[in-house]
């Protein structure tokens, strides 16, 4: 029962930290670009040209069926050198624009944070050692999440450096906060 309580509390704290990080600090929107001149022309072009429906569009693009074709790969490389490059998450019908519609997203994030906190509780409950050692392991697990998610986005998809690296702060502090609670509530069984 303590593990479940620790997971729920840890999940809530991680979720709350994420909300604070993204809404109350400048880190949550680092490298976001807003107020794009000519925005309507860009949006109209997307509606016209993004004919494959909702998804992720990489520009310049290359037909995935042409991977391995030397001429097609060279043509893509030539376009890539000239630029621009874009990684676009496209949703053709837009978003509701109603803040109240965020309810399902909030519940989803709270649920996934709680599941992650439960997994952390299982690990910390099986880890012998001091409270500080187990909290440190939670921080390292948070940093593992950053290294395995945010850094590859920087490496492979050219996400901006600041955007990628502030993730270490978000995930590291999230691991710390969850670890402080979970390590206090879930103690390893004596050997």
matplotlib code that plots the C-alpha trace (Angstrom):
import matplotlib.pyplot as plt

x = [0.0, 2.9, 4.2, 0.9, 0.6, 4.2, 3.6, 0.4, 2.2, 5.3, 3.2, 1.4, 4.6, 6.2, 3.1, 3.0, 6.7, 6.2, 3.3, 5.5, 8.5, 6.4, 4.1, 5.9, 9.6, 11.2, 12.7, 9.4, 9.3, 13.0, 13.7, 9.9, 9.4, 6.1, 4.5, 5.7, 5.4, 3.4, 2.0, -1.3, 0.7, 2.8, -0.4, -2.2, 0.9, 0.8, -2.8, -2.1, 1.2, 0.9, -1.3, -0.5, -2.6, -1.7, 1.9, 5.5, 6.8, 10.6, 11.7, 13.4, 11.7, 12.6, 10.4, 11.2, 11.0, 14.0, 16.4, 19.4, 18.9, 22.2, 20.8, 17.7, 19.9, 22.3, 19.4, 18.1, 21.5, 21.8, 18.5, 19.5, 22.7, 20.8, 18.1, 15.8, 15.2, 12.0, 10.5, 6.8, 4.2, 1.1, -2.6, -4.6, -7.9, -6.1, -6.6, -9.8, -8.3, -10.4, -8.3, -11.0, -10.2, -6.9, -8.6, -7.9, -4.2, -3.8, -5.3, -3.1, 0.0, -1.0, -1.5, 1.8, 3.6, 2.0, 3.0, 6.6, 6.5, 5.3, 8.2, 10.6, 9.0, 9.7, 13.3, 13.8, 12.1, 14.5, 17.6, 19.4, 21.2, 20.7, 17.9, 20.4, 21.6, 18.1, 17.2, 20.4, 19.3, 16.0, 17.8, 20.0, 16.8, 15.4, 18.6, 18.4, 15.0, 16.5, 19.5, 17.2, 14.5, 15.7, 19.2, 18.4, 15.9, 18.9, 21.2, 19.0, 16.3, 18.3, 16.1, 17.6, 20.4, 18.8, 15.5, 17.2, 19.5, 16.9, 15.2, 18.0, 16.7, 13.1, 13.8, 16.6, 14.5, 11.5, 13.5, 14.8, 11.3, 9.7, 12.8, 12.5, 8.9, 9.2, 12.5, 11.0, 7.8, 9.2, 12.0, 13.9, 13.3, 16.1, 18.4]
y = [0.0, 2.4, 1.8, 2.8, 5.9, 6.9, 6.4, 8.6, 11.3, 11.1, 11.3, 14.3, 16.1, 15.3, 16.5, 19.7, 20.3, 19.9, 22.5, 24.9, 24.3, 24.9, 27.7, 29.7, 29.6, 30.8, 27.4, 25.8, 27.9, 28.3, 28.6, 28.8, 31.3, 33.2, 36.1, 34.8, 37.4, 35.9, 33.2, 32.9, 32.3, 29.6, 27.9, 28.1, 26.5, 23.7, 23.0, 22.8, 20.9, 18.6, 16.1, 13.0, 14.2, 14.7, 13.8, 14.9, 16.5, 16.9, 19.6, 19.2, 15.9, 12.7, 9.8, 7.0, 4.5, 6.2, 5.6, 3.7, 5.4, 7.3, 10.0, 10.7, 10.8, 13.3, 15.4, 15.5, 16.3, 19.3, 20.7, 20.1, 22.1, 25.1, 25.0, 25.8, 22.8, 22.3, 19.6, 20.3, 18.6, 19.0, 18.7, 19.8, 20.5, 22.6, 22.5, 23.4, 26.6, 26.1, 25.8, 23.5, 21.0, 20.4, 18.2, 14.9, 15.9, 16.8, 13.5, 11.6, 13.4, 12.8, 9.1, 8.6, 10.5, 8.2, 5.1, 6.4, 7.1, 3.6, 2.2, 4.4, 3.2, -0.4, 0.4, 2.4, -0.2, -2.8, -0.6, -1.0, 1.9, 5.3, 7.7, 10.1, 7.2, 6.3, 9.9, 10.2, 7.1, 8.8, 11.9, 9.7, 7.9, 11.4, 12.3, 8.9, 10.0, 13.2, 11.5, 9.0, 11.4, 15.1, 14.6, 12.3, 15.0, 17.5, 15.0, 13.6, 16.2, 19.3, 20.6, 23.8, 23.3, 25.3, 23.4, 20.1, 20.9, 22.5, 19.1, 18.0, 20.5, 19.4, 15.7, 15.9, 18.0, 15.9, 12.8, 14.6, 15.7, 12.3, 10.6, 12.7, 11.5, 7.9, 7.1, 8.4, 6.3, 3.1, 1.5, -1.5, -4.7, -5.7, -8.4]
z = [0.0, 0.8, -2.7, -4.3, -2.1, -2.9, -6.6, -6.5, -4.5, -6.7, -9.8, -8.6, -7.7, -11.0, -12.8, -10.7, -11.3, -15.1, -14.9, -13.0, -15.3, -18.5, -17.3, -14.7, -15.8, -19.0, -19.5, -20.6, -23.8, -24.5, -28.2, -29.1, -31.8, -32.0, -34.0, -37.3, -40.1, -42.9, -40.6, -42.6, -45.9, -44.1, -42.7, -46.1, -47.7, -45.1, -45.8, -49.5, -49.4, -46.4, -48.2, -46.2, -43.2, -39.6, -38.6, -38.6, -41.7, -42.2, -44.7, -47.0, -47.5, -49.2, -50.2, -47.7, -50.5, -52.1, -49.2, -50.7, -54.1, -54.5, -56.8, -54.6, -51.5, -53.2, -54.4, -50.8, -49.4, -51.8, -50.7, -47.0, -47.5, -48.9, -46.2, -44.6, -42.5, -40.6, -38.3, -38.2, -36.1, -38.3, -37.3, -40.3, -38.4, -35.8, -32.0, -30.1, -28.7, -25.6, -22.4, -20.9, -23.6, -21.9, -19.4, -21.1, -21.7, -18.0, -16.9, -19.4, -18.1, -14.5, -15.2, -17.1, -14.3, -11.7, -13.7, -13.9, -10.2, -9.5, -11.5, -9.6, -6.3, -7.4, -8.1, -4.9, -2.9, -4.1, -3.7, -0.4, 1.1, 2.6, 1.9, 0.1, -2.1, -3.2, -3.9, -5.9, -7.9, -8.6, -10.0, -12.2, -13.5, -14.3, -16.2, -18.0, -19.3, -20.5, -22.2, -23.9, -25.1, -25.3, -26.4, -29.4, -30.6, -30.5, -32.2, -34.9, -35.5, -34.8, -32.0, -30.7, -28.1, -25.3, -25.8, -25.6, -22.7, -20.4, -20.4, -18.0, -15.5, -16.0, -15.7, -13.1, -10.8, -11.4, -10.4, -7.3, -6.2, -6.8, -5.2, -2.0, -1.5, -2.7, -1.0, 2.3, 2.0, 0.3, 2.3, 1.0, 2.8, 5.2, 3.9]

ax = plt.figure().add_subplot(projection="3d")
ax.plot(x, y, z, "-o")
ax.set_aspect("equal")
plt.show()
